[in-house]
Structures are given as C-alpha cells and as structure tokens.
Amino acid sequence: MSKASVNRPPTPEPEDRELKLEEKIRYQLYASGERDRLKQLLVTKLEACGWKDEVTEKCHEYLQKVGRENVTTDDIVRAIRPGGRTSVPDSVKAELLAEIKKFILSL
C-alpha cells in the first residue's frame, strides 16, 4: 500500500485493482493541481469575507482566557475549530462546492 503525502498525490494501487470513484477523484485533484487551486480559492474567499480575522480574534480571546503559558496549539485548535467551521459563510461553501462539482463533471 502506498503512503500519501501532503506534497504528492497518492499513488494508485496496482492496475489489477479497480480504484473506487472517490480514490480516482482524489487522485485527479492532486495530479491536475486542482486541489491546490481550490485551496487557494478557499483562502482568498475566507480572507475577503473577514472569516480569517474573526477566527484570529477568537484565538486571541481564547489565549487571554486561559493564558499563553497554559495552552498548546492543539488546545487552541480543539477550542476554535468547531465554531470556525460553522462560521464559514454559506456563499463560500456553495462556491467551493460548485467548483468541485464542475471539476468532477469534467473528468
């Protein structure tokens, strides 16, 4: 079995094994560079709508509440992630989903 990497698309298994649709899509996202383009689109949209600033402020508030000496990065992520995910604007989610669907249909 092959290992996946942050910087490299997962390597398909031997040709005799039929890849699942999800695996094929994931592979094509990496191989085509579309995953990186979608990531950059998401970052741009989140910055433009102020989401990034809101999450940064929530992180600062959390640090003030618990103290910088008593917290790890994992603690901050556990505390902020749920609210951060739910606060992503629906318009950003819809645009990203539309781009993903367009990519899948182009395969």
TABEL-V545231 format. One record per backbone hydrogen bond with DSSP energy under -0.5 kcal/mol. NH is the residue of the N-H (numbers start at 1). CO is the residue of the C=O. If there is no record, write none. Layout:
nh:NH co:CO
nh:NH co:CO
This chain:
nh:5 co:8
nh:17 co:14
nh:18 co:16
nh:24 co:20
nh:25 co:21
nh:26 co:22
nh:27 co:23
nh:28 co:24
nh:29 co:25
nh:30 co:26
nh:31 co:27
nh:32 co:28
nh:33 co:29
nh:33 co:30
nh:35 co:29
nh:37 co:33
nh:38 co:34
nh:39 co:35
nh:40 co:36
nh:41 co:37
nh:42 co:38
nh:43 co:39
nh:44 co:40
nh:45 co:41
nh:46 co:42
nh:47 co:43
nh:48 co:44
nh:49 co:45
nh:50 co:47
nh:51 co:46
nh:52 co:46
nh:54 co:50
nh:55 co:51
nh:56 co:52
nh:57 co:53
nh:58 co:54
nh:59 co:55
nh:60 co:56
nh:61 co:57
nh:62 co:58
nh:63 co:59
nh:64 co:60
nh:65 co:61
nh:66 co:62
nh:67 co:63
nh:70 co:67
nh:71 co:68
nh:76 co:72
nh:77 co:73
nh:78 co:74
nh:79 co:75
nh:80 co:76
nh:81 co:77
nh:84 co:80
nh:85 co:81
nh:86 co:82
nh:87 co:83
nh:88 co:85
nh:92 co:89
nh:93 co:89
nh:94 co:90
nh:95 co:91
nh:96 co:92
nh:97 co:93
nh:98 co:94
nh:99 co:95
nh:100 co:96
nh:101 co:97
nh:102 co:98
nh:103 co:99
nh:104 co:100
nh:105 co:101
nh:106 co:102
nh:106 co:103
nh:107 co:103
nh:107 co:104
